Amino acid sequence: MDFGISVYLTKDYNFHQNINYIDMARQHGMNSVFTSLHLPEINYEEKLDEFFALAKEVKSRGMNFTVDISPYTMNVLNSSVDNLKTFSESGVNCIRVDYGFDLEEISTMTRNEFDIKIQINASTITPAQLEALKKFEADFTRISSCHNFYPRPETGLSYKFFFEKTKLLKSFGLPVYAFIPSREGRRGPIYDGLPTLEMHRNIKPGIAARHLIYTRLIDGVYFGDAYASYSEIKEVMDIDPEIIDLSIELTPGISCEEKNIVFAPVHTNRLDTSDIIIRSEESRGYAKIGEKIKPRNTVERRAFSVTIDNEKYLRYSGELQIVLKDLPADGRVNVVGFIPEDEHILVSQINPGTKFRFRKG
């Protein structure tokens, strides 16, 4: 999994701030940096030297450097689709191409002699365009894809659209990257976050990153905003892609036996899954270790409740479930907690056989 940050050459950011931010991200294990030379706010005459200095610093730290360009900025950098030497010499590993380049030009760039990777726009690509890249003999081993970020509220991708586009790109064997916003350091001039998915605009970046990672389709996650905070970067870098972490708000009076089941090291959704509940495969085994589960808080089971069957459910006693649809109260089922609303999107990533666990919300 690739993790990265974005830095910018607009007047709101100076060179030393960018380098300090890069160093903080690197110290946390992030390995990539993205910047854009395709922004109307950039004064290229003033910023070219700064761009080359930035590229040098990123390269010296052993990090990958991706730059978003247009035909205009390619000319400014004294380059062309069949001559990427300037990018190679400056330390750029990957060029993101979007508007202004045709498919034949993109194909030509993939065959560059410097092994520079070419990144296409994952949000706008079509099956016909991918087939055309094949026709023009593009080197697909040098192509990756990255979704857009969307500064204006209401314009970000829907999850359905994102999922379909990402599946398409993966069917062609291409890596796919996406952006998450920061809530503590947002880029102007809009200052409303830079997410790929609209549903991520105002949630914690750690949740947004987990949502993307748990799809098992994404190869890299980048902060679109600058500057994300220390705690936001740490939260993203602490994600375990192999197990879905869920916060839980416990109900008052929960017993020690119930807590032991909830906070067991791992739960696995059964392979014979239901569309009404998620069932922990291990939980009844955890229950046998402790005391019997007494009836308690046998109230209505709202969607995204966490429940444990009590001793009245006989051999099902101790089974932990996540409720997906509103269900009535049942004297045999204890409601032990609730998953916070901003993490409901993570529950949708629990498929048959998926491992999950809880942490206190």
N, C-alpha and C positions, 0 to 999 in steps of 0.2 A: 504494500500500500504506500502510495506517494502522498506526502503531506507538504503543503506549501503556504506561503504568504504572498501578498501583493504589495508592491511599493510603486510610488508614482512620482513623476517628474513635474507635477504642477506646482504652482507657487505656494500651495499650502504645505509642501513637504520639502525640507532641505536635505542635502546630501548626508550630513552627519546623523540626522534623525533616522534616515533610511538605513544606514549602516548599523546603527545601534539596534534597530528593530530586527534586522537580519540576524545579527549576532544572538539576540534573545531567542529567536525562533530556532536557530541552529543548536543552541545549548539545550533546547527541549527535544531535539531529535528531528526537527523538520529539515527536509533535504532539497527543497525547491523554492524558487522565487519567480514570480510573474510580474511583468510590467507591460504597460501599453504605450505604444507610440502612435496610437490611433485615437487620440483625444483632442477635441477642439481647444481645450484649455492650455495645451502645451505650446510654448514659444520655442520652435525647433532651433532657431539661431542661437538662443541663449542656453539651450539644454543639451545640445549634442555632446559637448565635452563631458557634461555630467553623466550622460548615458554611458559613454565609453568607460568612464571612471567607475561607475556602478557595476558594469559588466565585469570589469577587472577584479573588483572586490568580491563579487559573487563567485567568480571562478577560483580565486585564491582560497576561498573557504570550502572548495570541493562541492559546491551546491549546483544543482541544475538551474539554468536560467532560460526562461521562455519569454519572448517578446512578441506582442501583438502588433502587426504592421499593416500598412496599406500600400498600394503602388506609389503613392506620393512619398511616404516616409522611406520606402526602399530607394527611391531616387535620391532623396536627401542624404542617405547613407552611402551613396555612390555604389549601389548594388543593382542587380537585375536578377530575373528569374533563373538565368543560367550562369550567374556569378555571385555566389554567396560568401566570397572570401572575407569581406569586411566583417560579417557576423562571426565567422570562424575565428578570425584573428582577435576579435574583441572578447570572445568567451561565451557567446550565445550557443546554447545546446539545441534550442527548439524555436522555430518561428511559427507563430499562429497567424494563419491567413484567413481572411474573411472577405468582405466586400471588395470588389475591384479586380480580383484575380479569376481568370477563367480556369476550367478544369484541366485544359492542356498545359497551362502555365504551372498549375499546382503539381501536375505529374512531372513536369520538367524539374521542378525544385526538389522533388523526392529523389531524383537521381544525382544530386549534387555530390561532388568529390570530397566533401568535408565531413560526411556522415552527420550532417545537421538534420534533426527530425523536423517534420512538417506537421503542424497541428491544424485540423479542419474544425469548422463550427458544427458541433454535435447537435445544436438546437435547430439548425435549418437544413441539414443535409437530407437528401432524398435517396431512395433506392436507385433511381435512374442515374443520379450523379455518382453514386458509388460504383455502379456498373461502368459509367463513362471513364472513371479513373482507371479501372481495369483495362478498358479499351485503349486508353492512352499509355498503357504500360507503366503506370505509377508503381513505385516500389512500396508495397504495403507494409513491409517491415520497418519503414521509416515514417509511417503515418500514425498519428494518434488523433484523438478528438477531444474537444473540451466544450462543454455547454457554455452559453452566454451567462453573464450576470445581468440583472435588471434593476437599474437605479430607481425607476419610477414605480411607486406602489401600484398594485393591480396588474402589472405587466409580466410578472414572473410566470414560469411554466407551471402548468398543472402537473400533479404527480402522474396521471395517466399518460399525458403527452411525453413527459420525461421518460417514463418507463418504456414506452413504445419506441422512442428514438434510440434509447440506450440499447434495447434488445436488438434493434436493427444493426447498430454499429458493432455490437459484440458478435453478431452472426457473420460479419465480415472479418472477424478476428482483430478488431481495433481496440486498443485501450481507450477508456472513457474517463474524463475528469469533470468535476463540477465545483461550483463555488458555494460557500456559506457566508453569511454576514457576521459582522461583529455587532454587539449591542453597546460596546463601550468606546469604540473608536470608528466612527463612520466617515466615509469619504464624501466630500462635497462634489458638485454644488447642491445636490438634493438632500443629502444626509438622511436618507431613509433606508440604508442598508443595501448591500450588493449580493443578493442571493440568486441562485439559479431557480429554485422553487419558490413560488409566492408564499406557500404555507410556512416557509422558513424565515420570512422577513423579520418577525418580531419574537422569535423564540431563542432560547439559549443556543449558541453555536455548537456546544457539545451535543445537544439533542439533534440539531440539524445534521451534524456530521454522523452521528450514530444512525440516523434514519437512512442516510445515503449508503453508509458502509454495510448496514444490515441487508440491503438489497442484494449484496454479493455480485453486483454488476459493475460497481465503480472501482476504478484503479487508482484514483487520486482525489483528494479533497483539498481545496485551496480557500483561504480567507480572501474574499473579494475586497473587503474593506481594509483600510489602514487608518489607525493602527489598532489591531486586536490587542487585548490586555494580556498580561502574564498569565492570569488565572484562566482566561478563555483558551489560550494556546495549550496550557497544561491539561485542561479538561479534554481537549481533542486528542492530545497525544497519549492520554491514559486509556483510550478506548481499546477494549479487547474485541477484535472483530469476530471471534469465535463464539461469543456468548452475549446474548442480549441483556443488557443491564436495565432494570426498571426501578424507578423510585416507588415507594409505597407510603401512604399516610395511614398509619395504624389506627384502628378503632379503640376508644377508651376501654380499659379493662381486659385487654388481650392477655391470655394466659402464657406462662413460660413455655408450655408444650406447643401452643400455637406459634409462638415466636420462633421456636426451634425449627419448626417445619417451614415457615415463611423464609427464614434466613439461612436455610440449608445451602451448602456450597453450590449446588446446581439442581435445576429442574429441567426436564425434557418433555416437550409436548408429545403426546402419544402419536404414533403413526396412523392409527385409526381415528382421525380427528373429527371434530364436530364443528359446525358453523355457529353453534350457540355458546360453547365454552371451550377454553383451553384447559387440558387436563395434565397435571404433572405426573409423569410416569413413576417417579421415585417416591412421591410424598407419603404414600401409605406405608412404605418401608421405613421412612423416617419416623412415622407415628408409632410404630411398634416398639421403638427404642424407649419411648417415654411413657407417661401416664395416659390414661384414656382421655379422649377429647370430650369434655362435658358440653352440653348445649349452652349457648351463650350468643346474644345478639343475633337471634334468628329472624332478621328483618328482611324487608324487600331487597332483592339483589339487583341493584342498578347496573347498567352497562359499565364495565371497567372496575367493578368490585372484585376483590380477591376473597375467596371463600375457602373454608375447610369443613368437610363433612364431619359431624360429631358422632358419638357412639350409637345414636339412634339409627344411623345408616348402616349399622352392622359391619359387614366386611369392607364397606367403602370408607369407614371411619379413618380420618386422617388425610383423605384425598384433597389436595389443593387444586383450586380451579380459578381461572380468570374468566369472568362472565363477559360475553360479547354483546348480549342483548338483554334488555330489561326482563327480569324474571320475578315472579311473586316470592313472598316469604315462604320458607320451608323450615319447619321445626327441626329438621335433621341437618340443616346447613347453617354454619356460623359465618357471618360476614366479619372478616378480620382486618380489612383495609381497602383502600381505594388508590388507583393509579392516577396521579395528577393529570389534569386535562392536557397540558402541553406535551405529555408523553404518550397520549393515546395513539399517535401515529407510529410509535415504536411497536405497539402491540400488533399492528397489522403486518409486521414483518415476522411474526412467529408462525412458522409453517410446520407441517408434520415433521417431527424429529428435531426441531430447533431447540437448542439449549437456551435457558434464560435463568436469571436470578434477580433477587430484590436487594435494594439498599434503602435505607430510611430516607424518606422525602423531606 
